[in-house]
Amino acid sequence: MELAIFIYAASDCLMKYAVMPDYSLLQVIFIRDLIRILPMILVASLAPKGLLFYLKTRRIKAHAIRLVFSIANTVLFLLAIQTTCLVNVYTMSYTTAIFTTLSGCLLLKEKVYARLWLSVITGFIGVVIALSPKEECFNANIGAFAALAGAFFASMNKVCMRNLSKTEHSLTITIYPNLVIIALLLPFLPLFWKPVPIEQIPYFISIGILLATAQYLIAMALSLSDSSALAPLDYTSYIWVFALDFIMLGTTPTPQNLIGVSIIMLSGAYIYYKAKQNSEKMASRHGL
């Protein structure tokens, strides 16, 4: 899981500084998904069971629901990367735990105790502190909205992945979103396509391979371990994006940004802790 987190941070850095300045958002999404699906198809084709085995599923509806969340998360997250620095994008991504709690309460009618509500409110206070209007790095309101909205869809996407991992292979889970995005964008390709110089092709190939690897590792990790146990590891990505932003631009987070992200992390960590605690209580009641 930790390796996947680092790979995601590295691919986002490469995409932001080497690719996004020269191409439209839709072209970046199309090429990124096209390149990263190729190694998945190759691995599936070379496997003893063959490609068709990994494309077969009886859970079309579950995949379709996950696809909606996955596509929304992809577009919004890349839009945020295009308009803001990585540190602030990742700061917003840490609100996933907060959105998961809110969604569980509003959509699934789950009971949320006063301490959890306090944690949710505290987390959003951290967001306000971390993203002060004085922050030069976070230079567009649309980026803030995209990052926050992306965090919501990311939380829904993770829940769907966890559900699918109970019956579906990791390759099946990772192939479908990329395949659908490519199919949706293909008819509109002439409207946004810009020729890619030969010297920039290695960047796109590297991004595709990195993302395919990270996506597969996360799907595998979710199938082997409890998502609530893995979730706190997401916060270690702040170390990687902090280092990458410093290397690329020489920028460092302000004290206000660090205070805000610390509050968000503590809020999220407490939410995941309570989720794991409740899960263990439910298991013990059922004799598991």
BELCORUR-V458239 format. One record per backbone hydrogen bond with DSSP energy under -1.0 kcal/mol. NH is the residue of the N-H (numbers start at 0). CO is the residue of the C=O. Records with the same first field share a line. If there is no record, write none. Layout:
NH=CO + CO
//
This chain:
4=0
5=1
6=2
7=3
8=4
9=5
10=6
11=7
12=8
13=9
14=10
15=11
16=12
17=13
18=14
19=14
21=18
27=23
28=24
29=25
30=26
31=27
32=28
33=29
34=30
35=31
36=32
40=36
41=37
42=38
43=39
44=40
45=41
46=42
49=46
55=51
62=58
63=59
64=60
65=61
66=62
67=63
68=64
69=65
70=66
71=67
72=68
73=69
74=70
75=71
76=72
77=73
78=74
79=75
80=76
81=77
82=78
83=79
88=84
89=85
90=86
91=87
92=88
94=91
95=92
98=94
99=95
100=96
101=97
102=98
103=99
104=100
105=101
106=102
107=102
109=103
116=112
117=113
118=114
119=115
120=116
121=117
122=118
123=119
124=120
125=121
126=122
127=123
128=124
129=125
130=126
134=131
138=136
143=139
144=140
145=141
146=142
147=143
148=144
149=145
150=146
151=147
152=148
153=149
154=150
155=151
156=152
157=153
158=154
159=155
160=156
161=157
162=158
163=159
164=160
165=162
166=163
167=163
172=168
173=169
174=170
175=171
178=174
179=175
180=176
181=177
182=178
183=179
184=180
185=181
187=184
188=185
190=187
191=188
192=188
199=196
203=199
204=200
205=201
206=202
207=203
208=204
209=205
210=206
211=207
212=208
213=209
214=210
215=211
216=212
217=213
218=214
219=215
220=216
221=217
222=218
224=220
229=225
230=226
232=229
233=230
234=231
235=232
236=233
237=234
240=236
241=237
242=238
243=239
244=240
245=241
246=242
247=243
248=244
249=245
250=244
257=253
258=254
259=255
260=256
261=257
262=258
263=259
264=260
265=261
266=262
267=263
268=264
269=265
270=266
271=267
272=268
273=269
274=270
275=271
276=272
277=273
278=274
279=275
280=276
281=277
282=278
283=279
284=280
285=281
287=282
//
